[in-house]
Amino acid sequence: MVRLAPPLSQRKSLTATPEKDPFMKAIQFLTNSSEAGSAIEVELATPTPEGHDILVKVEAVGLNPVDYKVRPGEGADPKTLGFDAAGVVVSGGDKTSLFKEGDLVYYAGDVTRPGSNAEYQLVDERIVGKRPSSLNAVTSAALPLTALTAWESLFHQLGIDFDARDKNAGKTLLIIGGAGGVGSIAIQLAKLAGLTVIATASREESAAWCRKLGADHIINHHGEMPAQLRELGIDHVNYIANFNKVDGVWEAMGEMIAPQGGIVLITGHEKHLDMAGQFKMKSVSISWEFMFTRSMFTTDDIIEQHRILNRVAELVDDGKILTTANDNLSPINAENILEGHRRLESGTSIGKLTVSGWA
């Protein structure tokens, strides 16, 4: 372990308590790689919350593609990554009011701040929710980032009304990347909202996962999607939520989307996207969803993520949403975090991968 805190000889005068230790373990990435040695375990001083921050003792973390996308580049400082987390509130800053010591919470964090791959983490309470009482830390940690992304994509960016099942009846949503973390939540939310859901999956196990979560139809995004839709008797869809790559399916989306339909995207693209053509003629609304926008810019409605996570927790406890946790590694250490990154980079993960417990 690399110690970035005072040596033991200087620590004897510090009084540790069961609630908060003066020093904490953390996993830091040194390079943009998932190979052995690119992440190490270090020891840091435990931070103290101020303002709207709460200090959370982290019990489990969920892994997402963003974890490996923001690893430090050559010459950059070491970085503590990790965004999804579930844990226990230890203390709060002077502007906190939503939580108290001992509350069980879950959250997706802030991409601009040190992450959840640490024993303790500071996080703005306005982007934190009380985790589902029916789930443990591991199964809760799988939910926040994907649930927030799916909720904001469907009900904020596409403007679908979650509570208007009658209004949504007969409307169709195509989810590209249905078996991934975000798609897995979006399928369930869309069905609760009354939509007909077509999900894409390229492998039989992925298709089975999507059906388990409630998808009405499955098509393969590696094939001719418009033709596959027509085989289902569907000429156009009202909405498209693309939670996968944009390149290679852009023209197909233009063909499949209905006039005055809506499209939401969450990933970047390498090639130029022609916004004219069918999109213009059909008056299609195209929007981007970035779950970290509210925390990154401290938007006026930042507390909306607190409300969304609480609503999702209620839906989970009511048995209406299943956690998408599908595999767990333990304990939280450099080896398991690196293994998690490698699995995500393979592009074959189904549901969510979590890492839990400190050795």
N, C-alpha and C positions, 0 to 999 in steps of 0.2 A: 504494500500500500504506500502511496506517496502521501506524506503528511504536509499539508499546506496550512497547518495551525501551529501554535506554539508547542515546543517539545514537552514531553511528559513532566519534566522537572519543573516547568512553569505552570503546570495544570493542577498540581496538588492542592493549591489554595482555592481552587474554584469548586463550588458546591453544586454537584449535579442533583437534579430532582427526577423522580419517575416521569414527570410530565414533559420535561424539556432538558436534554443534555446540552452542555455547553459546546460540544463538538459533534459533528455528524459525518457519516460516510456519504460519498457522492460518486457517481460514475461520470467521468469526463472524457469526451472524445478529443483526440489530438489531431486527427486527420479525417479527410472525407473518404473513409473506407470502412468496410465491415470485417477486415482481416484481423487476425489475432494481433494484439498490441496497439491497435488504433484507438482503443478505449482502455482507461485504467481506473482503478479505485483510488480515490483520494480522501483526505480528511479535511474538512472545512469548519470554520466557526459557525455555529447555529445562528441564523439571522434573527433579528427582533422586529416584530411587526409595528408599523406606524400607519397613520391615516386609515384608509379603507382596507388595509391588508389584514389577513388572518394568517397565523402560522399553523400549518397542517403537518402532523406526523404521518408520513406516507406509508401506507400498508401494501398497496398494489398499484401497478401502472399498466396502462394499455398502450400498445404500439401501433403507430400509424405511418403511412408513407412520408408524411411531413417530417418524421423523426430523421430519416436518412437524407431527406432533401436539404436539410439545414445543417448538416454536419460541417464543421469548420474546414475552410479551404487551406491551401498551402500558406504557411506563414501566419495564420490566424491564431488567436489565443485559444486555449483549451475551453471546451464548452460543455456545460451540463445540459443535456437534452431531456426529452420526455414531456408530454403534454397531458394526456389522460392520466388521472390519478383518483384514488379513493383513499381516504384516511380519516384521522380524528383531529378536530380543532384543539389546539393547545392554548392559544391566546390570540388577542386581537388588538389592532391599533385604536387610537382615540376616536376615530370616526366610524367605527364598526357598530352595527346594531342588528344584523341579521342572524348572527350565530353566537353561541356561547361555548365555553370550554366543555369538551366532551362530546360535542355534536359530531355525528358521522356524516361526512360530506363526500361529494364527487364533483369533478370539474375537468375542463379541457385546457386550462392555463392560458398563457400569453406568450406568443412566439418571440417577443422582444425581451423576455426575462429568463433567468435561470430556470431550468425545467424540473420535472418531477422525479428524475433519476437520482434522488437524494433522500436521506432519511427525513428531512424537514424541508418544507417549501413555503415561501411567501406567495400569496395569491390574493388578488382583489376579491373581496367577498361578494361583489356584485356580479361576478361571473361564476359563482359557486352555488350548487344546489344541495339540499339534503338528500342523501342517497336513498334508494329504495329500501324500505325496511325488510322486504322479503328476500333481498340479495345480500351476499357477503361482499367483502372488499374486492375480491377477484372478479366476480361477475358484474359488480358495479363499475369497476375501472374500465370495462370494455365499452361502456356506453357514451360518455359525455361528448367527445369530439364528433363522433358519427351522428349521434342524436341531434346535436345542435346544427350540424351541417345539413342533415336531412330535413329538419324542421324549418330552418331558415330558407332552404332551397324551395321547398314545396309551398309553405304558407306565407313567406315574406317575399321572396323573389318572383315566384310564379303567381302569387296572389290567390291561391286556393284557400277556401274557408274550411278549416278543419271541422268546424261544428255544423256544417251545412250538408249533411249526407243527402238530403233530398235534392238539393241544387246540384250536387256533384254526380248524382246517379246518371249513368249513361255516358259520362265523360271518361276519356281514356288517357292513361299516362304510360309512356314508354320509359323504362329505367334502363339505361345502358350501363352495365356493370352491376347487375343485380346481386351477385353473390359476395361482393366486397363489403367492407364495414359499413359504409354510408348506404349503399344499396339495400343491405339487409334491414336497416332501420326504416328506410324510405318505403319499402314494400309494405311493411306493417302499418306505418302511419297513413299511407295512401289508401289502404283497404279500410282503415278505421274511418277515413273521411268519405268513403263511399265510391271511390274511383274504381274503374276497371284497370288492372295493372298488367302490363306486358313487360317482363324482365328479360334481359339478355344473359345468356350463360353459354360457355363454349365447351364445357365438360359435363358429363352425366352427373357427377357428384355435385357440381355447382348448380345444375338445373334442379336436382332433388332438394338442395338447400333452399332455393328460391320458392319452390312449391310448398315446402314445409312452412315457410313464412307467410304464405298466402297469395303468391303470384297466380293470376288467372291463366296466363299464357307464357310460354318460354320460346324465345327465338335466339339464334346464334349470331353474335355481332361479328363473327369472322365470315359470315355468309352474306348473301344479298338480303339485307333486312327488309327493304320495301316489298320484295317478292314474298318473303315469309309472312309479312303482315297481311298481304292480300290473300294468302292461303288460309288465313284465319278469318277472312271476311271483313278485314279492317283496311280501308283505303288510307285513312289519315288518323293521326292521334292528336288530341287537344293539347297535350303537354309532352315535352321530352326533358328528362333529367339525365344529363350525361355525367356519370360519375366515373368515367373511364377516359381514355385518350380521345382527343378531338380529331386529330389528323387521321385521315382514312375513312371517317364516317360523316364528314361535314356535308357532302353533297347528298348522301342518303338521308340525313336529317332534314335537309331542305325539301326532299321529295315526300318524306313521311309526315311532316308537321302539317296540321290543318290550317286553313286561312284564319288569321287573327289568333293563332295559337301562341304558346309560350315555350321558350327553351331556357334552361338554366345549365351553366357549365361550372365546373370547379377546378379543372386542370388547365395548364397552359397549352400552347400549341407551337409547333416548329415551323409550319408552313403558313403562308399568307391565307387568311380566311376571307373569302368573297362574301361580303355582307349584302350584296345586291342580289340579282337573280331572283330565285324563288322566294327568298326571305323578304325581299322588298315587295315583290308582287303580292305576296300573301299577308303583308303587314304583320310580320312575325315579331314578337317581343323577345329579345335576347338579353339575358342578364347573367352576371357573374355572382357566385357565392364564395366568400372567403370568411371562414368562421372566426378568424382572428381580427376582423375589421373593428369590431366594437372595443375589444381590449387594446388593440394597437393604437387607436385614435381616441380612446376614452370618449366615445360618442355620448350624446345626451341620453340615449336609450340603452346604455351599457347594462343596466340592471335587467333588461329583457332576457339575457341569458340565464340569470338566476331564476326567473319565472319559468322559462322553458324547461330547465332541468328539473324544477319542482313538479311541473306538469307531467313530464316524462316519468318521473319517479312514481307519481300517482297511477299512471297508466300501467306501469310494470306491476305495482302492488295490486292493481285490480285484475291482473291476469290478461291484460289486453296487448301488452308488448312483451316479447321474449328477449332476454339478454342475448347478444350475439357473440358472447365469449365462446370460443371454440377450442382453445388450447392454452395451457399455462405452463410457464417455466418458473422454477424456483431454485435458489433464492434470487434476489435482485443483486446481481454482480456483473462485472464487465463481460464475463464469458457468456452469460445468458442474454444480456442486452445485445451483444454482437450477433449471437445466434438468431435472435429475433429480427434484427436488421436484415440478415441474410435471407431469412424466410420471406420477409416482405419484398425484398428486391427480386425474388424469384418470380413474383407476379402470380403465384398459384394459391395464395392464402384464401381460405374461406372463412367468413366471419372475422372475429377479432382474436388476436394473440395477446396474452397478458403475461406479466412477470410479477411475482409476488414474494413478500417476506424478505427480511434481512438476516443474513447469517450471523 
